Amino acid sequence: MPSNQQAELNKFAAMAANWWDPDGDMRPLHDINPLRTDYLERRAGGLKGKRVLDIGCGAGLLSEAMAARGAQVTGIDLASETVKAAQQHAQQSGLEIDYQVASSRDLADDMAGGFDIVVAYEMLEHVDEPAHVVGDCALLAAPGGDVFFSTINRSPMAWGLAIGGAEYLLGLLPRGTHEYAKLIKPAELSSYCRQAGLDVADLTGMRYNPITRNASLGHRPDVNYFLHACRAEVTA
């Protein structure tokens, strides 16, 4: 594994102990979790009974939210510390979630086409080769399945708000959480999807107010944005 990718894993492993603290390092994720769960549930036509894969699950905020809505959730992450925290919290919450220390490529080799919904939220900007992860997502989605991404645009506004503001001015995230060079323009992510055989169904921006702790969708993708893609049905 490239050394800079290991450094990314170390960042999040260090946050595992307080991941579930709504006022801790993961405060923004706690604030936007209902909105991002609502988005994929609405776009996918429901979660109940669906086989869902959460790639880069961290300590399980999204995985638990989806499981609570009736999904059959598998969560994977390469940081063993966060997976352990996820397993412990799911047990305390009385939720059955299959957590694994694994990469998307590991699972793509064994479970291609195995999921109705594949989600990679807030993780593409932390990997060295995001196009490869998008390709894995396409492989893992069942024909006719849904794939969801959320990430941060590589734009001056994004640097000012997501890095300069959130990490250095307001201290909402630990400094160094995001690297500007790894942020992804919407056109780039859309291109990765098309190259992987996915059809882009929706792309929308998110606004998050750290003072009121409210978030909303339906904006220009200048900073944070969500993308919903679909894998084509198999035709005879």
Summary of the structure (lengths in Angstrom):
residues: 236
radius of gyration: 16.5
end to end distance: 40.3
largest distance: 56.2
contacts: 792
relative contact order: 0.14
helix: 43%
strand: 25%
